[in-house]
């Protein structure tokens, strides 16, 4: 695995310290990695603890003694470490690869942070790849998904402009994620508007389905028709993580407010075939224990009355408006006018998208669908390992603390 410790190296030494509560291994390069006795026990890989067929843990946690000390630890021929504890008759097995890959040393944790850190782009060229290549080659499939992971966006070309063909495309990743719009939904001008996308007016920057606890991860817009007689209608994208980090530097106190005071997102609409009443409250920006941004939610069209403390109203609206202005004035903006057979694919948990108004005689018809972040990440990580790349997936914005 690229940038990972070489798991084939043998340990030079194995010692037990700290009143027999810590196991320290010395790697062939002289680096040390330490593991608590409890961590070793809860991560034991013997066939009593781990089902080899399903890779599921099967030993019940409540049966493990609370105060574990190591009686003996030794390395065997294949490089695995066998551990015996004083408090129970159990011989644990932990492989070198497992130990080094999951080491929680500060050095290893820092390496993981660096490998999954988002790289912000100033070149606004949208990477593109042909569906014909993706359909026939796992290497091109991997390249397509890697573009979406690393840059948050990719244009898939040469997709047959057939209704519901997006199912064929997404089957290369996983399953479609359904919302109250269904698995596939249309974006075109309707005589009777049910959604804001049903007209030809401009749409503000937003991330789809902010009213869901788990928002759709990767979004796909497949262009079935876009007549040349129409003017406007371009789709725009900005990287909200890039904006948030710039905002944090410029307005640290306002940034803090947006991480602590929840916003109300709402979609209440009864005049539709499938009536909707959805309200969800959360901060615009979520942080982990290291103050790293792990989630941003933004949707001005679904912004509802915030339920805040009386003394927080003024400061909240000021912070909210400043962030909205930061989005509007952000200099790094991608734009694409889709053509028939194009499919724009982007990370809905990282990028906000908008639409320019359009006018003229003609038709603009897109079909949209989603794949959740976890299915996307699973497919990409599998391909990365199978194709001997080994690069981890960049942070996807799905509140994952890694």
Secondary structure, DSSP 8 states (H G I E B T S, - for coil): -TTS--TTS--SEEEEETTTTEEEEE-TTS-EEEEEHHHHHHT--STTTB-TTT--B-S-GGGS-SS--EEEEEE-TTS-EEEEESSSS-EEEE-HHHHHHT--SHHHHHHHHHHH-----------EEEHHHHHH-HHHHHHHHHHHHHHSEEEEE-----TTTHHHHHTTT-----BTTBSSEEES--SS-SSGGGSSS-EEEE-S-TTSSS---EEEEEEEEE-TT-EE--EEEEEHHHHHHHHHHH-HHHHHHHHHSEEEEEEEE-SSSS-EEEEEEEESEEE-TT--EEEE--BGGGEE-----GGGHHHHHHHHHHHHHHHHT-S--EEE---TT-EEEEETTTEEEEE--EESSS-EEEEEEEE-HHHHHHHHHHHHHHTT--------SSS---
